[in-house]
């Protein structure tokens, strides 16, 4: 009985370790950045695409408060929700607070590289949250091209010497 119970316990532990390894392999294979936090805002999981932006290994952030990730990633933010980012303690606090309270929200960030990232925050069943960062740069380039096209078209119509009528 006791040997069988220990063997069963060892098998269960091995299965949990395998599941944990598969879970981390799966989130590391995502193209999007991913982080999972506890209800206390402690990072439980983070993948390579997200941690890699900071130059740190994902393991560095596991067990750390979300604030640690924000402090590491802030130097790579140019705009946050349309506002120019300042490298100050006040901005770290602002983003940390916003992200802790903003489950169910999407936040646009422009990186210093010119890329646009959409961070989507969703609550977990245990009171934490998942954060997924997706590159929306192609969409932003299309939006910018459309804006420029509208400006050119408007300028052409407004400055044309003859009246213009648009037919749909």
N, C-alpha and C positions, 0 to 999 in steps of 0.2 A: 503494500500500500504506500509506504512512505517514498520508496524509490520511484514508483510510478507517478506519484504526485510531483516529485522533484523533476522528473523527466518531462512531465506535462508543463510544468512551470518554465523549464528551460526552452521547450518548444514554443511556448507562448511568447516568451521574451524575444526569441529569435525572429518569430513572425512579426512582432511589433517593430523590431529593428529593421527588418526588411521593408516593412510598410513605410517606416519613417524615411528610409533611404530612397524608396521609390517616389515618395511624396516630394522630397527635395529635388530629385532628378527631374520630376515633372515640372515643378515651378521654375527650375533653372532653364528648362527647355523653352519656356515661353519667350516670345519676342518682346512682349510688353513687360514693364517693370511690375513687380508684385511685392507687397508687404502685408503681413498679418499682425495685428496688435491685440493685446489683451484688453480687458475693460479698464485696466490701470494704465493703458497706453504704453505697455512694454512690448517691444518687437519680439514676436514669437517665430516669425519666418520672414525671410527676404531673399529675393533671387539675385542672380548675378547681373542681369541687365539693369536693375535699379541700383544695387550697391556699387556696381562698376562705374557709374557716373562719378562717384566720389573718389574712386581709386582704392577703396577698401574692399577686402574680401567680405562676402556676406556674413561669415561667422563673427566678424568684428561687432556687428550690430545686434546679434541675437542676445536677448536678455537686457538690452539697453532701452532706455526711454526713447520714444519717437523723437524727442527733442535732439538727441544725439545725431540721428539721421538728418534732421533739418539743419543743424549746425554744419554738418559735413557737406550737404548739398546746396546750401544757400549761395555760396560763391559762384555756382553755375547757373543761377537764376538771373535773368535780366528783367523780365516783367512777371508779375504775379497778379492775375486777375486785372490786367491792364495797367497796373501801377509799377513804376520803376522800383526795383528792389534795391534797398540800401543794406550794406553789410554791417548791421548794427544789432545789438542785443534786443532792441525794440522789435525789429523785424523777425528775429528768431522767435520771440514770444508771440508776436502776432500770428505767424504761420502755424506755430505749435498749437496755439489756442484754437484757431480756425479749423485746423485739421482734426483736432480732438472732438469738436462739436459738430462737424459738418457731415455726418453720415447721410448718405443718400444724395450727395451733391457732387457736381463735377467742377473742377477748377482748371482754368487755362494758365499755362506757364510758358513763357518764351525763354529758352536757354541762351546762354552767351554765345553758343555756336550758331544761333539763328533757328534752331529747331523749335517747334511748338509741341508741347506735351499736354495732354488732357489727363488730369488725375481724377479718377472716379473713386469715391469713398462709399462703402456700403457696410451696414452693421452686420455683425455675426450673431448667431443665436446665443452666444455666451456673453454678449455685451461688449465685445471688442469690435474691431473693424478691419475690413480688407481694403487695401488701396491698390489700384491698378493704374499704371501710367502708360498711355498709348501715344505714339508719335502721330500727330495730326498735321505735320508739316505739309504733306501734299494737299490736303484740304485747304489749309491757310494760303498756299501759293495760288490755288484756283480762285479763292475769294479775293485775293489781292489783284490778280489778273482781271477779274470781273470788275472790280472797283475802277481800275485804270481804264478799262474799256468803256465803262459808263462815263467817266470824266471826258475821255476823248470824244465820244459820241455827243455828249451834251455840249462840249465846246464847238464841235462842228456844226450842230444844229443852231446853236445860239449865235454863231458868228457868220452863218451863211447869208449872203446878200438877198436871196430869194426866200419867201416863206416856205416852210417845209411842213408837210402833213404826214403823219405816221399812220399807216394802215396795219392793223393786226391780222 
